[in-house]
């Protein structure tokens, strides 16, 4: 009997193994794994499935959520659906600071337990600092640097002392959970019992501080102890306060550095205790004697009060913190925090004619330095970061903002280590000022960036394209902060045209689902009452001469919101901001004359005969009206999606009027070209659908003729180049794209590589007098993934539910390897074109389906792992096959 029982048990176990052919992973709430400090509204759940089965379809799901006492607060019950993203919470009201666990069942398989913590409320917490705001320091909005002297003369502003804040408290019983939520303006670092909390850099993210600020939450349970405890806060200026000293692109000051926060401890016995920021906290001066987001950072080790953030420190000489009357909206930080991603050692070191030491790290990046030094007490170590060197091997900050430097003052005779806490720069080189008082020194570079997860990878058989891929990627990484900056040094501002033009390129590389929520919120908050969306968000400074308001920039509010929905299947932003987006269309209409919008910067930095800047080859009205039309067609689709039939018809009618006006004004019936026959004008007309059907082939031909007539050199700029690539791809002319971007001898990607660039530069010409770390021209990244890599969505798909796996073979490329982690899981396409046939490995995640397109004549064979495959159709030398999830090994002969 015992043996029979054992066999039965083994058979049962084997049946369980074979039955469970799939697993659930990557459980998220509001786009994050096990988040701490989630806003208590619009909670959404998502998960992914891995399966060894092909054609797996989720049969059903069931979500269960429990509170900390293991009470069930929501049971979705069994829902027959294949949806695994954006499932809304529909349970009982959740408590502020509450800790919740959840699982999801798919069919009969249960996930691992995941958790989330609802954001704390800030009841009773006060904004505190070292000193009160000073009216004569306040500068809001910011003043563009060339106008500062004219507007405020020699008045010093923003010259506040950076504070340290501390609070002692006792814990007398076991702590089950402790969460700290904190906002510090401009930036903060939080300490518990002497140790820094978390590994973030420049928390919280940048916002318009006149109306709102963000806070970050941390689980600090393991950092607290029974008995005496101490919380410590260091504050920096960021964009909240820019002192009038050294370099500044714009002068701005909202007030003195300050913080607001709450620590909530839940004890094992269920009791709770809260510690909030108030005047019981103590304040003193920081060893950081100067910090500016634009000018650098200075640290005086002699001013460090050793142990200031630990329980046994004597703080009798500190004073009570000052309470501020600041009253602005607080919300949880949505975007991923900035962190140190890479550490670079010196690749070359030498002295210049001044006797200063040059450190070359081999890579242009956003970041800070890491200093290890020993020397004479009181010695000042000054370090100048720069992207470029002058001919005499001194650092060149002429295009990146000067003077900017890091400065450390030695105290004592021991080896000391330091890194800046509240400022960063874009650099490849460090120039160390000469000093005779150093015994030893080591300088390394730390690359800081948004910690958004890497989700896509690409490589191919072209060494040049692989280098271009890295060139573009470094410019993306260096400008992904809490906003998408234009450059990591001179401006650090969120110019909005890049947000939509580079959106797909960036989303192929990084998970920007939380980043774009914050970015679009910034745009909405920056919108004017008349509907205008400015060129930058947050709008810290009002520019003039066309830089404040231009349609190709402000339209990111509509275009990015739509692209976000298409990529992540989240329509909450479309619902939330529909009226505001409609208002922007109304604003553009009010600025139009006969449905032509003709103002702004145009095709910024195109390749013309003059110095790059304003559009040279394309009339401003062409790009601005084309974008206006694109906005309207997108709004028509959004209205359809949201069930607003009357609005959809209204936008459709408006689009027809714009199209007719555009063609009447800019289309030449004799030459069949648009405007001045620029690459940008013809490409945008094609991509936006402005060309009448009967003229599409000839307009396309004229675009290609212009490119070929220039020996395949490009001319389009910031606005137009993405649409040149898209128009050529849409019309199966990718051989032209390849030839345009395979050259080293004319301005473009290859030209930049040949000139020694390690990050994409602001100008095609790789000029030294502009930024040398700028991602606005990086549109080829999208082409790498979607065309050479072959991974894109079907036309009507959302979140890559329906895929097109269709790599395009161009001369000079015989293989590519591409992967993308979508909302449903990992997609892969690895192909190789050899003399004996074509092979392609494909992975489709559960929840998605795909149409695979392979090169194959009608009489050819398609095989999968050696077995014949049924082809759904042959067309123009290609075989089309529909597949479900799974791993495939296709070959054609």
PEBEL-V472272 format. One record per backbone hydrogen bond with DSSP energy under -0.5 kcal/mol. CO is the residue of the C=O (numbers start at 0). NH is the residue of the N-H. If there is no record, write none. Layout:
<<CO | NH> <CO | NH>>
//
This chain:
<<0 | 4> <1 | 5> <2 | 6> <3 | 7> <4 | 8> <5 | 9> <6 | 10> <7 | 11> <8 | 12> <9 | 13> <10 | 14> <11 | 15> <12 | 16> <13 | 17> <14 | 18> <15 | 19> <18 | 20> <20 | 51> <20 | 52> <22 | 49> <24 | 47> <27 | 45> <28 | 31> <31 | 28> <31 | 33> <31 | 34> <34 | 36> <34 | 116> <37 | 118> <38 | 40> <42 | 88> <43 | 29> <44 | 86> <45 | 27> <47 | 24> <48 | 845> <49 | 22> <55 | 846> <59 | 106> <60 | 78> <61 | 104> <62 | 75> <63 | 102> <64 | 72> <64 | 73> <65 | 100> <66 | 69> <70 | 66> <70 | 72> <72 | 91> <73 | 64> <77 | 79> <78 | 60> <78 | 80> <83 | 46> <85 | 87> <86 | 44> <94 | 97> <97 | 99> <97 | 117> <99 | 115> <100 | 65> <101 | 113> <102 | 63> <103 | 105> <103 | 110> <104 | 61> <104 | 106> <105 | 108> <108 | 105> <113 | 101> <115 | 99> <116 | 36> <116 | 37> <117 | 96> <118 | 96> <121 | 124> <126 | 323> <127 | 258> <128 | 321> <132 | 134> <133 | 136> <133 | 137> <134 | 137> <138 | 252> <141 | 143> <141 | 541> <142 | 250> <143 | 146> <143 | 147> <144 | 147> <146 | 150> <147 | 151> <148 | 152> <151 | 154> <156 | 243> <157 | 159> <161 | 285> <162 | 234> <163 | 283> <164 | 232> <165 | 281> <166 | 230> <168 | 228> <170 | 226> <173 | 175> <173 | 267> <176 | 265> <177 | 219> <177 | 220> <178 | 263> <179 | 217> <180 | 261> <181 | 215> <182 | 259> <184 | 257> <186 | 235> <187 | 202> <188 | 233> <189 | 196> <190 | 231> <191 | 194> <194 | 191> <195 | 197> <200 | 337> <202 | 187> <206 | 208> <207 | 210> <207 | 211> <210 | 328> <212 | 330> <214 | 332> <215 | 181> <217 | 179> <217 | 219> <219 | 222> <219 | 223> <220 | 223> <226 | 170> <228 | 168> <229 | 192> <230 | 166> <231 | 190> <232 | 164> <233 | 188> <235 | 186> <236 | 239> <236 | 240> <237 | 292> <239 | 253> <239 | 254> <240 | 242> <242 | 244> <248 | 144> <249 | 251> <250 | 142> <251 | 241> <252 | 138> <256 | 129> <257 | 184> <258 | 127> <259 | 182> <260 | 276> <261 | 180> <261 | 263> <262 | 264> <262 | 274> <263 | 178> <264 | 266> <264 | 272> <265 | 175> <265 | 176> <266 | 269> <270 | 266> <272 | 264> <274 | 262> <276 | 125> <277 | 280> <280 | 320> <281 | 165> <282 | 318> <283 | 163> <286 | 288> <286 | 299> <289 | 297> <291 | 295> <294 | 404> <295 | 291> <296 | 406> <297 | 288> <297 | 289> <298 | 300> <298 | 408> <299 | 302> <300 | 303> <303 | 305> <304 | 307> <306 | 309> <308 | 193> <309 | 312> <312 | 314> <314 | 317> <318 | 282> <321 | 128> <323 | 126> <328 | 212> <330 | 214> <336 | 450> <337 | 200> <338 | 340> <338 | 448> <341 | 446> <343 | 444> <347 | 359> <349 | 357> <351 | 354> <355 | 351> <356 | 431> <357 | 349> <357 | 359> <358 | 360> <358 | 429> <359 | 346> <359 | 347> <362 | 364> <364 | 426> <365 | 447> <366 | 424> <367 | 445> <368 | 419> <369 | 443> <370 | 417> <371 | 441> <372 | 415> <373 | 438> <373 | 439> <375 | 378> <378 | 380> <378 | 409> <379 | 381> <380 | 407> <381 | 432> <382 | 384> <382 | 405> <383 | 430> <385 | 427> <385 | 428> <387 | 395> <389 | 392> <391 | 352> <393 | 389> <394 | 396> <395 | 387> <396 | 399> <396 | 400> <402 | 246> <404 | 296> <405 | 382> <406 | 298> <407 | 380> <407 | 409> <408 | 300> <409 | 377> <415 | 372> <417 | 370> <420 | 201> <424 | 366> <424 | 426> <426 | 364> <427 | 360> <428 | 385> <429 | 358> <429 | 431> <430 | 383> <430 | 432> <431 | 356> <436 | 375> <439 | 373> <441 | 371> <443 | 369> <444 | 343> <444 | 446> <445 | 367> <445 | 447> <446 | 340> <446 | 341> <448 | 338> <452 | 510> <454 | 820> <456 | 818> <458 | 816> <460 | 462> <461 | 465> <462 | 466> <463 | 467> <464 | 468> <465 | 469> <466 | 470> <467 | 471> <468 | 472> <469 | 473> <470 | 474> <470 | 759> <471 | 475> <472 | 476> <473 | 477> <474 | 478> <475 | 478> <475 | 479> <476 | 479> <478 | 480> <478 | 484> <479 | 449> <482 | 480> <482 | 484> <486 | 491> <492 | 485> <492 | 494> <493 | 536> <494 | 497> <495 | 499> <496 | 499> <496 | 500> <497 | 501> <499 | 502> <501 | 505> <502 | 506> <503 | 507> <505 | 508> <505 | 509> <508 | 454> <508 | 455> <509 | 511> <511 | 515> <512 | 516> <513 | 517> <514 | 518> <515 | 519> <516 | 520> <517 | 521> <518 | 522> <519 | 523> <520 | 524> <521 | 525> <522 | 526> <523 | 526> <527 | 530> <531 | 527> <531 | 533> <534 | 495> <537 | 539> <539 | 141> <540 | 542> <543 | 546> <547 | 534> <549 | 552> <549 | 553> <550 | 554> <552 | 555> <553 | 556> <554 | 557> <554 | 558> <555 | 559> <555 | 560> <556 | 560> <557 | 561> <558 | 562> <559 | 563> <560 | 564> <561 | 565> <562 | 566> <563 | 567> <564 | 568> <565 | 798> <568 | 570> <570 | 574> <571 | 575> <572 | 576> <573 | 577> <574 | 577> <576 | 580> <577 | 581> <578 | 582> <579 | 583> <580 | 584> <581 | 585> <582 | 586> <583 | 587> <584 | 588> <585 | 589> <586 | 590> <587 | 591> <588 | 591> <592 | 595> <594 | 596> <595 | 592> <595 | 597> <600 | 614> <601 | 603> <602 | 605> <603 | 717> <605 | 607> <612 | 604> <618 | 621> <618 | 622> <619 | 623> <620 | 624> <621 | 625> <622 | 626> <623 | 627> <624 | 628> <625 | 629> <626 | 630> <627 | 631> <628 | 632> <629 | 633> <630 | 634> <631 | 635> <632 | 636> <633 | 637> <634 | 638> <635 | 639> <636 | 640> <637 | 641> <638 | 643> <639 | 642> <642 | 644> <643 | 647> <644 | 648> <645 | 649> <646 | 650> <647 | 651> <648 | 652> <649 | 653> <650 | 654> <651 | 655> <652 | 656> <653 | 657> <654 | 658> <655 | 659> <656 | 660> <657 | 661> <658 | 662> <659 | 663> <660 | 664> <661 | 665> <662 | 666> <665 | 667> <665 | 674> <666 | 668> <667 | 671> <667 | 672> <672 | 667> <673 | 676> <673 | 677> <677 | 681> <678 | 682> <679 | 683> <680 | 684> <681 | 685> <682 | 686> <683 | 687> <684 | 689> <684 | 690> <685 | 688> <691 | 694> <691 | 695> <692 | 695> <694 | 698> <695 | 699> <696 | 700> <697 | 701> <698 | 702> <699 | 703> <700 | 704> <701 | 705> <702 | 706> <703 | 707> <704 | 708> <705 | 709> <706 | 709> <706 | 711> <706 | 712> <707 | 710> <714 | 606> <716 | 720> <719 | 723> <720 | 724> <721 | 725> <722 | 726> <723 | 727> <724 | 728> <725 | 729> <726 | 730> <727 | 732> <728 | 731> <732 | 735> <732 | 736> <733 | 737> <734 | 738> <735 | 739> <736 | 740> <738 | 741> <742 | 749> <745 | 750> <747 | 751> <748 | 752> <749 | 753> <750 | 754> <751 | 756> <752 | 755> <759 | 773> <762 | 765> <763 | 747> <766 | 769> <770 | 761> <774 | 777> <777 | 780> <778 | 781> <778 | 782> <779 | 783> <780 | 784> <781 | 785> <782 | 786> <782 | 787> <783 | 788> <784 | 790> <786 | 807> <789 | 791> <789 | 805> <791 | 803> <793 | 796> <797 | 800> <800 | 802> <800 | 848> <801 | 793> <802 | 804> <802 | 850> <803 | 791> <803 | 805> <804 | 852> <806 | 808> <807 | 809> <809 | 812> <813 | 832> <814 | 460> <815 | 830> <816 | 458> <817 | 828> <818 | 456> <819 | 821> <819 | 826> <823 | 48> <824 | 821> <826 | 819> <827 | 842> <828 | 817> <829 | 840> <830 | 815> <831 | 833> <831 | 838> <833 | 836> <836 | 833> <837 | 891> <838 | 831> <839 | 889> <840 | 829> <841 | 887> <842 | 827> <843 | 885> <844 | 847> <848 | 802> <849 | 851> <849 | 882> <850 | 804> <851 | 853> <851 | 880> <853 | 878> <856 | 859> <860 | 892> <861 | 868> <862 | 890> <863 | 866> <866 | 863> <872 | 879> <874 | 877> <876 | 855> <877 | 874> <878 | 853> <879 | 871> <879 | 872> <880 | 851> <882 | 849> <884 | 54> <885 | 843> <887 | 841> <888 | 864> <889 | 839> <890 | 862> <891 | 837>>
//
